[in-house]
């Protein structure tokens, strides 16, 4: 089972990008949670770049929804960049795609996060 790699970047326009590679499951959540929640507390726009994410379970989805709630308290936003059909199907089944903007490209997610 691949480990989860988490890489942070700040891009023009004040968007905090968190790039994920591997599987976001219970083990990966231990790495992802502190990074995501710190960003949610301090930033106003976050993009999760999931281009290299191969799997996400309910733990990972719960963390994303928690971050959206934290961001919402101070008018922040979160968007996701994802093209993986397996991950997109899970977002659709759980209706996360109705709550969070999901774009097929990083550029599309950056634009969504800035609005």
VOKOLLUM-243004 format. One record per residue: residue in one letter; x, y, z of N, C-alpha, C in turn. Coordinates in pm, whole numbers. Each point is the difference from the previous one (the first is absolute). Example, Ala and Ser with C-alpha at 12.3 -4.5 7.8 and 13.67 -1.06 7.14 Angstrom:
BEGIN
NURO  milum     npx     npy     npz    capx    capy    capz     cpx     cpy     cpz
NURO      a    1319    -569     780     -89     119       0      90     120       0
NURO      s     -35     105     -72      82     119       6     -77     109      73
END
This chain:
BEGIN
NURO  milum     npx     npy     npz    capx    capy    capz     cpx     cpy     cpz
NURO      x      84    -117       0     -84     117       0      89     125       0
NURO      x     -19      88     -99      85     120      -6     -27      94     116
NURO      x     104      60      49     -14     103     102     -55     125     -66
NURO      x     -49      91      81     -49     127     -49     112     103       9
NURO      x      27      67    -110      94     111       0     -82     129      -6
NURO      x      37      96      85     -69     128       8     103     110     -24
NURO      x     -25      83    -102      91     109     -33     -80     130       1
NURO      x      51     100      71     -69     129       7      69     103     -88
NURO      x     -82      87     -60      51     110     -81     -91     121      22
NURO      x      57     118      -7     -79     122      -5      17      56    -139
NURO      x    -111      35     -63       5      52    -136     -49     144      -2
NURO      x      23      66    -112     -46     137     -13    -149       9      31
NURO      x     -37     108      60    -139      20      37     -33     -53     138
NURO      x     102     -45      73     -22     -43     138     -69    -134      15
NURO      x       5     -84    -100     -62    -132      10     103    -100      53
NURO      x     -41     -75      99      84    -105      59     -34    -130     -72
NURO      x      96     -56     -71     -20    -125     -73      59    -114      81
NURO      x     -79    -105      17      46    -122      66     -11    -112    -103
NURO      x     115     -50     -41       6    -105    -101       9    -135      70
NURO      x     -85     -94     -43      -6    -132      61      40    -105    -101
NURO      x      84     -95      44      42    -110     -87      -8    -130      80
NURO      x     -74     -96     -54     -13    -129      67    -142     -23      47
NURO      x     -15     -62     115    -130     -37      54     -31      79     126
NURO      x    -117      61       0     -46      73     118     -98     -90      76
NURO      x      55     -77      91     -77     -89      85      33      34     145
NURO      x     -33     -87      92      24      28     142     146      33      27
NURO      x      91     -77     -57     144      26      21      41     133     -62
NURO      x     -45      27    -122      33     126     -66     -60     120      69
NURO      x    -115     -20      63     -67     110      70      87      55     113
NURO      x      81     -84      59      88      46     109     102     103     -49
NURO      x      39     -12    -126      93      95     -61     -75     122     -51
NURO      x    -116     -24     -60     -77     104     -66     -72      95      96
NURO      x     -56     -54     108     -83      80      90      69     124      55
NURO      x     119     -10      58      60     121      56      30     107    -107
NURO      x      39     -43    -119      28      94    -108    -128      69     -45
NURO      x    -105     -78     -23    -126      55     -48     -64      91     103
NURO      x      -3     -42     125     -69      81     101      76     128      32
NURO      x     134      -3      -4      77     124      19     -30      97    -113
NURO      x      -7     -51    -123     -31      86    -114    -142      56      13
NURO      x     -95     -83      42    -139      45      14     -13     109     105
NURO      x      79      -8     105      -5     101     107      62     132     -43
NURO      x     102      -4     -87      78     120     -27     -14      58    -141
NURO      x     -51     -78     -95      -9      46    -138    -145      24     -38
NURO      x     -19      76    -105    -137      25     -46     -36     -79    -125
NURO      x      99     -54     -70     -28     -79    -120      97    -118      -7
NURO      x     -58    -118     -14      80    -123      -7     -41     -78    -124
NURO      x      99     -54     -68     -24     -94    -110      65    -132      39
NURO      x     -78    -107      -7      55    -134      15      27     -53    -140
NURO      x     126     -16     -32      39     -52    -130       7    -152      13
NURO      x    -102     -66     -51     -13    -145      13      35     -74    -129
NURO      x      77      63     -86      36     -61    -128      70    -134      19
NURO      x      75     -14     109      74    -124      25     -58     -80     116
NURO      x    -121      35      41     -67     -76     106     -64    -122     -65
NURO      x      29    -119      53     -52    -123     -60    -119     -57      74
NURO      x     -21      43     125    -109     -55      81     -31      96     113
NURO      x    -127       8      36     -40      76     119    -111     -78      68
NURO      x       5      -7     133    -106     -68      73     -79     101      83
NURO      x     -90     -48      82     -88      89      77      78      87      98
NURO      x     114     -48      48      82      81      90      49     125     -72
NURO      x      53     -17    -119      48     113     -79    -112      95     -36
NURO      x    -115     -53     -39    -113      86     -35     -48      79     121
NURO      x       0     -64     115     -40      70     122      93     115      33
NURO      x     130     -21     -20      96     108      24     -25     118     -94
NURO      x     -28     -30    -126     -25     107     -96    -125      79      40
NURO      x    -105     -70      40    -122      70      42      23      81     128
NURO      x      81     -51      91      34      77     121      73     128     -37
NURO      x      91      -8     -94      74     119     -44     -94     102     -64
NURO      x     -98     -48     -77     -97      92     -61     -78      73     108
NURO      x     -39     -69     106     -72      65     111      87     107      67
NURO      x     127     -33      26      91      96      62      18     121     -91
NURO      x      22     -24    -127      17     110     -96    -125      86      -7
NURO      x    -115     -62       6    -125      73      -7     -19      98     114
NURO      x      59     -28     114     -12      91     115      65     135     -25
NURO      x     100       4     -88      65     128     -27      -4      36    -149
NURO      x    -102     -52     -70     -22      38    -138      98     -59    -100
NURO      x      67    -107      38      96     -63     -90     -64    -100     -93
NURO      x      79     -51     -93     -53     -95     -97     102    -110     -29
NURO      x     -52    -112     -45      82    -114     -37     -50     -54    -133
NURO      x      92     -35     -87     -33     -63    -128      95    -117     -21
NURO      x     -44     -93     -83      77    -122     -26      30     -11    -149
NURO      x     124     -38     -30      38     -34    -138      14    -152      -6
NURO      x     -79     -63     -88       3    -147      -7     -52     -48    -135
NURO      x      72     -98     -57     -44     -64    -124     -13    -151      16
NURO      x      43     -56     112      -3    -144      20    -146     -47      11
NURO      x     -44     -86     -93    -140     -44       2     -41     -72     129
NURO      x      91     -74      59     -32     -71     125     -27      98     112
NURO      x      85      99      15     -16     101     105    -123      86     -30
NURO      x     -18      38    -125    -117      81     -37    -130     -75      28
NURO      x      -2    -129     -23    -120     -79      27     -33       3     150
NURO      x     103      -9      84     -24       7     145     -52     137      42
NURO      x      54     105     -62     -51     135      29    -146      12     -42
NURO      x     -38     -62    -112    -138       7     -48     -94     -81      89
NURO      x      40    -123      35     -84     -87      83     -26      64     136
NURO      x      98      66      55     -16      64     131     -54     142      -9
NURO      x     -19      48    -123     -54     133     -29      91     114      43
NURO      x     125     -30      21      97     106      30       9      94    -119
NURO      x     -20     -54    -120       7      84    -120    -113     103      -7
NURO      x    -101     -14      86    -108      99       7      32     111     101
NURO      x     100     -23      83      37      94     106     128      76     -34
NURO      x      93     -69     -66     132      55     -27      22       5    -151
NURO      x      48     114     -52      31       4    -143     113     -98     -34
NURO      x     -23     -81    -104     101     -94     -47      24      29    -147
NURO      x     126      26     -33      38      30    -138      97    -107     -50
NURO      x       2     -25    -131      91    -101     -53     146      46      -4
NURO      x      23     131      15     136      52      -5      30      83     125
NURO      x     127      12      27      43      83     112     -39     146     -23
NURO      x      15      47    -124     -35     139     -33    -148      26      26
NURO      x     -85     -95     -38    -143      15      25     -32       4     149
NURO      x      67     -82      77     -21      -1     145      51     129      63
NURO      x     113      52     -50      52     128      51    -101     112     -24
NURO      x     -58       2    -118    -100     102     -31    -122     -14      92
NURO      x     -46    -121      21    -115     -23      87      28      40     144
NURO      x     120     -26      48      37      33     138       9     150      22
NURO      x      32      74    -103      14     145      14    -135      72       1
NURO      x    -107     -69     -34    -132      65      -4     -84     -31     119
END
